[in-house]
Amino acid sequence: MNTSISNPVVSGNGNSEESMGTMIRIKVYHDTNQYEVAVPAQSTFGELKGVLAQEIGLEPQKQRVLFRGKEKDNDECLHIAGVKDMAKVVVLEDPASRDQKIEQIKKDQGMARSCEAIALVRAEVDKLSEKVSALESAVLGGKKVEEKEFVVLTELLMVQLLKLDGIEVEGEAKVHRRTEVHRIQSTMEKLDMLKARNANPFSNSSKAISITTEWEAFESPLGSQSAPQPTSPSTKITDDWELFD
């Protein structure tokens, strides 16, 4: 059981509430903790809740204050209810607030489990990505790789994709899962391209475009793609066929 004693309430002008009336100490029980607060004897239970909020960390609207086994209204005065020095009150959390808190805790726990599951998939994808990078270096280096290497890696990536599909996600976890899905898909696309390159190492579209461009340059010694102009503007075409006789 934890016990704490609060300081007297201080009014807005900085003066102690003792100047406004007799101070009384109240023993407060909340869950397994015990507190002791000092408030003016003529305070209301609503004002008492404001003091208790600083002690127990529970907002006033979420508190239920019981004195002598009965819940008290916010506008009811302590001295009228019979609260005296060293009186005991019990503070409970409002059921609706408690249910919301429990629901939020469950939601947070569910998100934590989802993020943990996604992290495990991410770690496996990291390992597979390293193997894909090794394959890429081999293929681009001109080394022939067995086709089963591409098949196995693709299947292992598919397994991780199915794992992600089976994880229930909400909120932030959705973003993490979507990121990993896109990452796996991109890695699989890279594998497909490497597989095609490995099967036909001479099919390089970028080099083909380069060669075509070079041949086009050789077709025109002057580097111009415009049609050649006539060398003599006075050249004429005649229909006088009889001159050939």
HELIX and SHEET records of a PDB file:
HELIX    1   1 GLU A   17  MET A   20  5                                   4    
HELIX    2   2 PHE A   45  ILE A   56  1                                  12    
HELIX    3   3 PRO A   60  LYS A   62  5                                   3    
HELIX    4   4 LEU A   78  ALA A   81  1                                   4    
HELIX    5   5 PRO A   95  LEU A  140  1                                  46    
HELIX    6   6 GLU A  147  ASP A  165  1                                  19    
HELIX    7   7 GLU A  172  ALA A  199  1                                  28    
HELIX    8   8 SER A  205  GLU A  219  1                                  15    
HELIX    9   9 TRP A  241  PHE A  244  5                                   4    
SHEET    1   A 6 THR A   3  ILE A   5  0                                        
SHEET    2   A 6 ASN A  33  PRO A  40  1                                        
SHEET    3   A 6 MET A  23  HIS A  30 -1                                        
SHEET    4   A 6 ALA A  87  GLU A  93  1                                        
SHEET    5   A 6 GLN A  63  PHE A  67 -1                                        
SHEET    6   A 6 LYS A  70  GLU A  71 -1                                        
END                                                                             
